[in-house]
């Protein structure tokens, strides 16, 4: 079909050229505009001067479709040729999803299953809140979230060499740093794409920012400030094999300098697998089985856990599960999944001397340190280092640190953006945060949706005392009216679909307003300002 399409376009161009030569002065027929998604809003977001009013998403992955070899996640957030080219399923998902074993395993716990692979214009099966391999951040959907109140979005460039190696299909190399560079490039290309649609350079609503001052200028102009972050398992090649590190302090310095030059201002020290810098907070459930296998293949060891003796602990490692055949064959002969001592589980590995060097290097450069995914042993030591320097630039962006550490984060002046749970669960997390934030004078709450991050988006809220979201509704500031979002033939409703894609985030926040009242929404509308103040405190420490 693609070959036929290209041939048709080539013939069309030829006919236009012949007409121009033989019929000078005759106007050429205008090329029809490519199809596009609706946004479903009326009104324009206002500019917001100090203090900023609006929401912050502290953790999302706009360009993860280029990660993990580039064929694990399906579809793209934009395509110059239109939505029918951007929102397509992966080749191995055709004809009915039976071969999409990773999608099926992470969605249901079984490698078997089916779905309709057709995207535009029907979208019968995807995107969906629990589908982890289909594009959720198409640019028109992100635009709807911005129009609905989003003011700061942290776009984490993400990579995992071992997951890339495990997945059999790939079009990109597995080197993590190359993947990060490519995703940064794609982010700026998306900015240029949106600019072109708006009339030229600098005209678009999507702006990558490199400082909190630039972010405030962008938001004051009524646009979305996009911060680049990094969430990768082996930053700067800092993997380890049987405890032996594969990087040096000089590599860490060169890597941090390069990330800064790309525009990165926030970064994780470790992610998913133990590396030469720190031990990780475990994954649980079905996904934990896959990630633990990856830890073995990456480091030569499965996770090492002990029964915790203190109040903080890592996520519980579930009993050994069953791997799908595609992964079971990767186990060395005679090696099975390990058994662990009784929960609660704590990783025996903490922050290494190289990890301490990286944390101190990030402080010297005024970067935000992401504490999520660190083991409690590593996180505790990291907070020791930050407290010794009075360094406020620390964020827990998607609920992957022990709640016992939140007091220390808030005391420092750091920021917490909670994972995007279903409305009632998120509201409960918000309520639990209030006493701590009031104690330390830290108004403003945020979310870390982790869209396109191999995690589920908020599901449909069950009945309860609050009624359903009624359409249309207005944004928190009353400036924008939001209808049900339509893309092609599909119309989404948060009461039926949950947060199937990023454009339904305003609907989810309206759902939380029904559950917890306007106090929650107004506190979240102070979230962007809270994030910027944490960033300002960190940036002020840079030379």
C-alpha positions as CSV (number, residue, x, y, z in Angstrom):
1,X,0.0,0.0,0.0
2,X,2.9,2.4,0.8
3,X,4.5,1.7,-2.6
4,X,1.2,2.5,-4.3
5,X,0.8,5.7,-2.4
6,X,4.3,6.9,-3.3
7,X,3.7,6.0,-7.0
8,X,0.4,7.9,-6.9
9,X,2.2,11.0,-5.4
10,X,5.0,10.8,-8.0
11,X,2.5,10.7,-10.9
12,X,0.6,13.6,-9.4
13,X,3.8,15.7,-9.2
14,X,4.6,14.7,-12.9
15,X,1.2,15.9,-14.1
16,X,1.6,19.2,-12.3
17,X,5.0,19.8,-13.9
18,X,3.7,18.9,-17.4
19,X,0.8,21.2,-16.9
20,X,3.1,24.0,-15.8
21,X,5.2,23.6,-19.0
22,X,2.3,23.3,-21.5
23,X,-0.3,25.5,-19.9
24,X,1.6,28.5,-18.5
25,X,-0.5,30.7,-16.4
26,X,-3.0,28.0,-15.5
27,X,-3.3,27.7,-11.7
28,X,-2.4,24.3,-10.3
29,X,-5.0,22.4,-8.3
30,X,-4.4,22.8,-4.6
31,X,-3.2,19.7,-2.7
32,X,-5.7,18.7,-0.1
33,X,-4.5,19.0,3.5
34,X,-3.7,15.7,5.2
35,X,-6.2,14.4,7.7
36,X,-5.9,15.5,11.3
37,X,-7.3,14.9,14.8
38,X,-9.7,17.3,16.4
39,X,-8.7,18.9,19.7
40,X,-12.1,19.3,21.1
41,X,-11.7,22.7,22.8
42,X,-13.0,26.3,22.5
43,X,-10.9,29.2,23.7
44,X,-7.2,30.1,24.2
45,X,-5.0,29.4,27.2
46,X,-4.1,32.7,28.9
47,X,-0.5,33.7,29.6
48,X,0.4,33.4,33.3
49,X,3.0,35.7,34.9
50,X,4.5,35.1,38.4
51,X,3.2,33.1,40.2
52,X,2.5,30.7,37.4
53,X,-0.9,29.1,37.4
54,X,-1.3,25.7,35.8
55,X,-0.4,22.0,36.0
56,X,2.9,20.2,35.8
57,X,3.5,16.7,34.4
58,X,6.8,15.8,35.9
59,X,7.3,12.5,34.0
60,X,6.2,11.6,30.5
61,X,8.0,10.1,27.4
62,X,7.0,11.9,24.2
63,X,9.7,10.2,22.0
64,X,10.0,6.7,23.5
65,X,8.9,5.2,20.2
66,X,12.5,5.6,19.2
67,X,13.8,3.7,22.3
68,X,14.3,0.0,22.8
69,X,15.3,-0.5,19.2
70,X,12.5,1.6,17.8
71,X,10.0,-1.2,17.2
72,X,8.6,-2.0,20.6
73,X,6.3,1.0,20.8
74,X,3.9,1.6,17.9
75,X,3.1,5.0,16.3
76,X,4.7,8.5,16.6
77,X,3.6,11.8,18.2
78,X,3.8,13.5,14.8
79,X,4.6,12.9,11.2
80,X,4.9,15.5,8.4
81,X,2.8,13.3,6.2
82,X,-0.1,13.3,8.6
83,X,-1.9,11.4,11.2
84,X,-2.5,8.4,9.0
85,X,1.3,7.9,8.9
86,X,1.9,8.8,12.6
87,X,-0.7,6.6,14.3
88,X,0.0,3.1,12.8
89,X,0.4,-0.2,14.6
90,X,3.7,-2.1,14.8
91,X,4.3,-4.5,11.8
92,X,4.4,-7.6,14.1
93,X,0.9,-6.7,15.5
94,X,-0.8,-7.6,12.2
95,X,-3.1,-9.1,11.2
96,X,-4.9,-9.4,14.6
97,X,-2.4,-8.9,17.5
98,X,-1.7,-12.6,18.1
99,X,2.0,-12.1,17.5
100,X,2.2,-9.0,19.8
101,X,3.5,-11.1,22.7
102,X,5.0,-8.2,24.6
103,X,1.8,-6.1,24.4
104,X,-0.3,-9.1,25.4
105,X,2.0,-10.2,28.3
106,X,2.2,-6.8,29.8
107,X,-1.5,-6.2,29.4
108,X,-2.9,-9.5,30.6
109,X,-0.1,-11.5,32.0
110,X,-0.4,-13.9,29.1
111,X,1.6,-13.9,25.8
112,X,-1.6,-14.7,23.9
113,X,-4.3,-12.3,22.9
114,X,-5.7,-10.3,20.0
115,X,-6.5,-6.7,19.1
116,X,-7.5,-4.7,16.0
117,X,-4.2,-3.3,14.7
118,X,-5.9,-0.5,12.7
119,X,-5.3,3.0,14.0
120,X,-6.5,5.9,12.0
121,X,-9.4,6.4,11.4
122,X,-11.2,3.7,13.5
123,X,-9.0,3.2,16.6
124,X,-11.2,0.3,17.7
125,X,-8.6,-1.2,20.1
126,X,-6.0,1.4,20.8
127,X,-4.9,3.7,22.3
128,X,-6.2,2.4,25.6
129,X,-5.2,3.2,29.2
130,X,-3.8,-0.3,29.7
131,X,-2.2,-0.8,26.3
132,X,1.6,-0.2,26.9
133,X,2.9,-0.4,23.4
134,X,0.6,2.0,21.5
135,X,1.3,5.7,21.0
136,X,-0.4,7.9,23.7
137,X,1.1,11.3,23.1
138,X,0.1,12.4,19.6
139,X,0.8,16.1,19.3
140,X,-2.9,17.1,19.0
141,X,-3.6,15.2,22.2
142,X,-0.8,17.0,24.0
143,X,-2.2,20.2,22.7
144,X,-5.6,19.4,24.3
145,X,-3.8,18.9,27.6
146,X,-2.0,22.2,27.3
147,X,-5.3,24.0,26.4
148,X,-6.8,22.3,29.4
149,X,-4.3,23.7,31.9
150,X,-0.9,22.0,31.4
151,X,2.0,24.5,31.7
152,X,5.1,22.5,32.4
153,X,5.8,19.1,30.8
154,X,9.0,17.1,31.6
155,X,9.8,15.0,28.6
156,X,12.1,12.2,29.7
157,X,14.3,10.7,27.1
158,X,14.4,7.0,27.9
159,X,16.5,4.0,27.0
160,X,17.2,0.5,28.1
161,X,19.9,-1.4,26.3
162,X,18.9,-4.8,27.6
163,X,15.2,-4.5,26.8
164,X,16.3,-3.4,23.3
165,X,18.5,-6.5,23.0
166,X,15.7,-8.8,24.3
167,X,13.1,-7.6,21.9
168,X,13.8,-9.4,18.5
169,X,12.7,-6.6,16.2
170,X,14.6,-3.3,15.9
171,X,15.5,-0.5,13.5
172,X,17.7,1.5,15.9
173,X,20.9,0.5,17.7
174,X,20.7,-0.4,21.3
175,X,23.3,2.0,22.6
176,X,21.5,4.1,25.2
177,X,23.4,7.3,24.6
178,X,22.7,7.2,20.9
179,X,19.0,6.6,21.7
180,X,18.9,9.7,24.0
181,X,20.5,11.8,21.4
182,X,18.0,10.7,18.8
183,X,15.0,11.4,21.1
184,X,16.3,14.9,21.9
185,X,16.6,15.5,18.1
186,X,13.0,14.3,17.6
187,X,11.8,16.6,20.4
188,X,13.2,19.7,18.6
189,X,11.8,18.4,15.3
190,X,8.4,18.2,16.9
191,X,8.8,21.8,18.1
192,X,9.7,22.8,14.5
193,X,6.7,20.8,13.1
194,X,4.3,22.6,15.5
195,X,6.0,26.0,14.7
196,X,5.4,25.4,11.0
197,X,1.7,24.6,11.5
198,X,1.5,27.9,13.5
199,X,3.1,30.1,10.9
200,X,6.9,29.9,11.4
201,X,9.8,29.6,13.9
202,X,8.8,30.5,17.5
203,X,5.1,30.7,16.7
204,X,4.0,27.3,18.1
205,X,2.6,26.4,21.5
206,X,5.3,23.8,22.2
207,X,8.6,25.3,23.5
208,X,11.7,23.4,24.8
209,X,13.2,25.5,27.6
210,X,16.7,25.4,29.2
211,X,16.2,27.5,32.3
212,X,13.4,28.3,34.7
213,X,13.6,31.9,33.6
214,X,12.9,30.8,30.0
215,X,10.1,28.6,31.2
216,X,8.5,31.6,32.9
217,X,8.7,33.6,29.7
218,X,7.2,30.8,27.6
219,X,4.3,30.4,30.1
220,X,3.7,34.1,30.3
221,X,3.3,34.0,26.5
222,X,0.5,31.4,26.9
223,X,2.6,28.4,25.7
224,X,3.8,25.1,27.1
225,X,7.2,24.9,28.7
226,X,8.9,21.5,27.9
227,X,11.8,20.4,30.0
228,X,14.1,17.7,28.9
229,X,14.9,14.9,31.3
230,X,16.7,11.6,31.1
231,X,15.6,8.2,32.5
232,X,18.1,5.6,31.3
233,X,19.4,2.3,32.8
234,X,23.1,2.8,31.9
235,X,23.9,6.5,31.8
236,X,27.2,7.2,30.0
237,X,27.8,3.5,29.7
238,X,27.8,3.0,33.5
239,X,26.8,-0.6,33.5
240,X,28.4,-3.3,35.7
241,X,29.2,-6.9,35.3
242,X,29.4,-9.0,38.4
243,X,30.0,-5.8,40.4
244,X,32.8,-4.5,38.1
245,X,32.0,-1.0,36.7
246,X,32.3,-0.2,33.0
247,X,32.7,3.6,33.4
248,X,34.9,6.2,35.0
249,X,34.6,9.6,36.6
250,X,35.8,11.2,33.4
251,X,33.0,9.5,31.4
252,X,30.5,10.8,33.9
253,X,31.8,14.3,33.6
254,X,31.7,14.1,29.8
255,X,28.3,12.6,29.8
256,X,26.8,15.2,32.1
257,X,28.3,18.0,30.0
258,X,26.9,16.5,26.8
259,X,23.4,16.1,28.4
260,X,23.5,19.7,29.4
261,X,24.5,20.8,25.9
262,X,21.5,18.9,24.5
263,X,19.2,20.8,26.9
264,X,18.7,18.1,29.6
265,X,18.1,19.6,33.0
266,X,16.7,16.6,35.0
267,X,18.1,13.1,35.3
268,X,17.9,9.7,36.9
269,X,21.0,8.0,38.3
270,X,19.7,4.4,37.8
271,X,16.6,2.9,36.3
272,X,15.2,-0.7,36.3
273,X,18.6,-2.5,36.5
274,X,21.4,-2.2,39.0
275,X,24.2,-0.3,37.4
276,X,27.7,1.0,38.3
277,X,26.1,4.0,40.1
278,X,23.3,2.5,42.3
279,X,21.0,-0.3,43.1
280,X,17.4,0.0,41.9
281,X,13.9,-0.1,43.5
282,X,12.4,-3.4,42.3
283,X,9.5,-3.9,39.9
284,X,6.6,-6.1,41.1
285,X,4.2,-8.4,39.4
286,X,4.4,-9.6,35.8
287,X,6.6,-6.8,34.7
288,X,9.0,-7.5,37.6
289,X,9.6,-11.0,36.2
290,X,10.8,-9.5,32.9
291,X,12.9,-6.8,34.5
292,X,14.6,-9.2,36.8
293,X,15.6,-11.3,33.8
294,X,16.9,-8.2,32.2
295,X,19.0,-7.5,35.4
296,X,20.5,-10.9,35.1
297,X,21.4,-10.4,31.4
298,X,22.7,-6.8,32.0
299,X,24.8,-7.4,35.2
300,X,25.3,-11.2,35.4
301,X,23.1,-11.4,38.5
302,X,19.4,-11.4,39.5
303,X,18.4,-8.7,42.0
304,X,19.8,-9.3,45.4
305,X,17.3,-8.7,48.2
306,X,17.1,-9.0,51.9
307,X,14.2,-8.7,54.4
308,X,14.1,-5.0,55.4
309,X,14.8,-4.1,59.0
310,X,14.0,-0.4,58.9
311,X,10.7,1.5,58.0
312,X,11.6,2.1,54.3
313,X,11.5,-0.7,51.8
314,X,11.6,-1.4,48.1
315,X,8.8,-2.9,46.1
316,X,8.0,-6.5,46.8
317,X,9.4,-9.1,44.4
318,X,6.6,-11.5,43.6
319,X,7.0,-15.2,43.7
320,X,8.7,-16.6,40.6
321,X,6.3,-16.4,37.7
322,X,6.2,-18.0,34.3
323,X,8.1,-16.3,31.5
324,X,6.7,-16.3,27.9
325,X,8.6,-18.6,25.6
326,X,10.3,-15.7,23.9
327,X,12.0,-14.7,27.2
328,X,12.3,-18.1,28.8
329,X,14.8,-19.2,26.1
330,X,17.1,-16.3,27.3
331,X,17.7,-18.0,30.6
332,X,21.1,-19.7,30.8
333,X,20.8,-23.5,30.8
334,X,20.0,-24.8,34.2
335,X,19.1,-21.4,35.6
336,X,15.7,-20.6,37.0
337,X,14.0,-17.6,38.5
338,X,15.3,-17.0,42.0
339,X,13.5,-17.3,45.3
340,X,13.6,-14.5,47.8
341,X,13.4,-14.1,51.6
342,X,10.1,-12.9,53.2
343,X,8.9,-9.4,52.3
344,X,9.4,-6.5,52.9
345,X,12.2,-6.5,50.4
346,X,15.2,-4.2,50.3
347,X,17.9,-4.2,47.6
348,X,21.3,-5.0,49.1
349,X,22.9,-2.5,46.7
350,X,23.0,1.2,47.4
351,X,24.8,4.3,46.0
352,X,28.3,3.4,44.8
353,X,31.3,5.8,44.9
354,X,30.7,6.5,41.2
355,X,27.1,7.2,42.0
356,X,28.1,9.7,44.6
357,X,30.4,11.3,42.1
358,X,27.5,11.6,39.6
359,X,25.1,13.1,42.3
360,X,27.7,15.7,43.2
361,X,28.4,16.4,39.6
362,X,24.7,17.1,39.0
363,X,24.6,19.4,42.0
364,X,27.6,21.4,40.6
365,X,25.7,21.8,37.3
366,X,22.5,22.9,38.9
367,X,20.6,19.9,37.6
368,X,17.5,18.3,39.1
369,X,18.2,14.9,40.6
370,X,15.4,12.3,40.1
371,X,15.3,10.1,43.2
372,X,12.7,7.6,41.9
373,X,13.9,4.1,40.9
374,X,16.8,4.2,43.4
375,X,16.8,1.5,46.0
376,X,16.0,2.8,49.5
377,X,19.6,2.3,50.4
378,X,20.7,4.4,47.4
379,X,18.0,7.0,47.9
380,X,18.8,7.4,51.6
381,X,22.4,8.0,50.9
382,X,21.6,10.5,48.0
383,X,19.4,12.5,50.4
384,X,22.3,12.5,52.9
385,X,24.4,14.2,50.2
386,X,21.8,16.7,49.3
387,X,21.0,17.6,52.9
388,X,24.7,18.1,53.6
389,X,24.7,20.8,50.8
390,X,21.2,22.1,51.4
391,X,20.5,21.3,47.8
392,X,16.8,21.6,46.9
393,X,16.9,20.2,43.4
394,X,15.4,16.8,44.0
395,X,12.2,15.4,42.6
396,X,10.2,12.2,43.0
397,X,8.3,12.3,39.7
398,X,6.1,9.2,39.5
399,X,5.8,7.5,42.9
400,X,8.8,5.3,42.7
401,X,10.4,6.1,46.0
402,X,9.4,5.0,49.5
403,X,6.8,7.4,51.0
404,X,9.0,7.7,54.1
405,X,11.4,9.8,52.1
406,X,8.9,12.5,51.1
407,X,9.4,14.4,54.3
408,X,13.1,14.8,53.5
409,X,12.3,15.9,49.9
410,X,9.9,18.5,51.1
411,X,12.2,19.7,53.8
412,X,14.9,20.3,51.2
413,X,12.5,22.3,49.0
414,X,12.1,19.5,46.5
415,X,9.0,18.5,44.5
416,X,6.8,15.5,44.3
417,X,4.6,14.7,41.3
418,X,2.6,11.5,41.9
419,X,2.0,8.7,39.4
420,X,-1.2,9.1,37.4
421,X,-3.5,6.7,39.2
422,X,-7.3,6.4,38.8
423,X,-9.1,9.5,40.1
424,X,-10.0,8.3,43.5
425,X,-6.6,6.8,44.2
426,X,-4.8,9.9,43.0
427,X,-7.1,12.1,45.2
428,X,-6.2,9.9,48.2
429,X,-2.5,10.3,47.5
430,X,-3.0,14.1,47.3
431,X,-4.8,14.2,50.6
432,X,-2.0,12.2,52.3
433,X,0.5,14.8,51.0
434,X,-1.2,17.8,52.4
435,X,0.0,17.7,56.1
436,X,3.7,17.4,55.0
437,X,3.4,20.1,52.4
438,X,1.6,22.4,54.8
439,X,4.3,21.7,57.5
440,X,7.1,22.8,55.1
441,X,5.1,25.5,53.3
442,X,5.1,23.7,49.9
443,X,1.9,24.4,48.1
444,X,1.4,22.9,44.7
445,X,1.0,19.3,43.6
446,X,1.7,17.6,40.3
447,X,1.3,14.4,38.4
448,X,3.8,12.2,36.6
449,X,1.7,10.4,34.0
450,X,4.5,8.3,32.6
451,X,2.7,8.2,29.2
452,X,4.5,5.9,26.7
453,X,6.6,4.7,29.7
454,X,5.4,1.1,29.7
455,X,2.9,1.8,32.5
456,X,-0.8,2.1,32.6
457,X,-2.6,5.4,32.4
458,X,-5.5,6.2,34.8
459,X,-8.4,3.8,34.4
460,X,-12.1,4.4,34.6
461,X,-13.3,5.5,38.0
462,X,-15.8,3.1,39.5
463,X,-19.2,4.5,40.6
464,X,-19.0,5.9,44.1
465,X,-20.8,9.0,45.3
466,X,-19.4,11.4,42.7
467,X,-21.2,11.6,39.4
468,X,-19.7,11.1,36.0
469,X,-17.8,13.9,34.1
470,X,-20.4,16.0,32.2
471,X,-19.4,17.3,28.8
472,X,-18.7,20.1,28.0
473,X,-16.7,21.3,31.0
474,X,-14.4,24.3,31.5
475,X,-10.7,24.4,32.4
476,X,-9.6,25.3,35.9
477,X,-9.2,29.0,34.9
478,X,-12.5,29.1,33.0
479,X,-10.7,30.1,29.8
480,X,-11.2,27.0,27.7
481,X,-14.3,24.8,27.1
482,X,-13.6,21.1,26.5
483,X,-15.9,18.7,24.6
484,X,-15.4,15.0,24.2
485,X,-12.2,14.4,22.2
486,X,-12.6,13.0,18.7
487,X,-9.9,11.5,16.5
488,X,-11.1,10.1,13.2
489,X,-14.1,8.0,13.8
490,X,-13.4,7.5,17.5
491,X,-14.9,9.7,20.2
492,X,-13.3,9.3,23.7
493,X,-15.1,9.8,27.0
494,X,-13.2,9.6,30.3
495,X,-16.2,7.9,32.0
496,X,-16.0,5.0,29.5
497,X,-12.3,5.0,28.4
498,X,-10.4,6.4,31.3
499,X,-7.2,8.2,30.2
500,X,-6.8,6.3,26.9
501,X,-4.4,9.0,25.6
502,X,-2.8,12.2,26.7
503,X,-5.6,14.4,25.4
504,X,-7.9,13.0,28.2
505,X,-5.8,14.4,31.0
506,X,-8.0,17.5,31.5
507,X,-11.0,15.1,31.7
508,X,-9.2,13.1,34.4
509,X,-8.5,16.3,36.4
510,X,-12.2,17.2,36.0
511,X,-13.0,13.7,37.3
512,X,-10.8,14.4,40.3
513,X,-12.6,17.7,40.9
514,X,-15.8,15.7,41.2
515,X,-14.2,13.3,43.7
516,X,-12.2,15.7,45.9
517,X,-13.5,19.2,45.1
518,X,-12.0,22.4,43.7
519,X,-9.4,22.5,46.5
520,X,-7.5,19.6,44.7
521,X,-7.6,21.3,41.3
522,X,-6.4,24.6,42.7
523,X,-3.6,22.9,44.5
524,X,-2.6,21.2,41.3
525,X,-2.9,24.5,39.5
526,X,-0.1,25.7,41.8
527,X,2.1,22.7,40.7
528,X,3.9,24.4,37.8
529,X,5.0,27.2,40.1
530,X,6.2,24.7,42.7
531,X,8.2,22.8,40.1
532,X,9.8,26.1,38.8
533,X,10.8,27.1,42.3
534,X,12.6,23.8,42.9
535,X,14.3,24.2,39.5
536,X,15.3,27.8,40.3
537,X,16.8,26.7,43.6
538,X,18.9,24.0,41.8
539,X,19.9,26.2,38.9
540,X,21.1,29.0,41.3
541,X,23.8,26.6,42.5
542,X,25.4,26.3,39.1
543,X,28.5,28.4,38.3
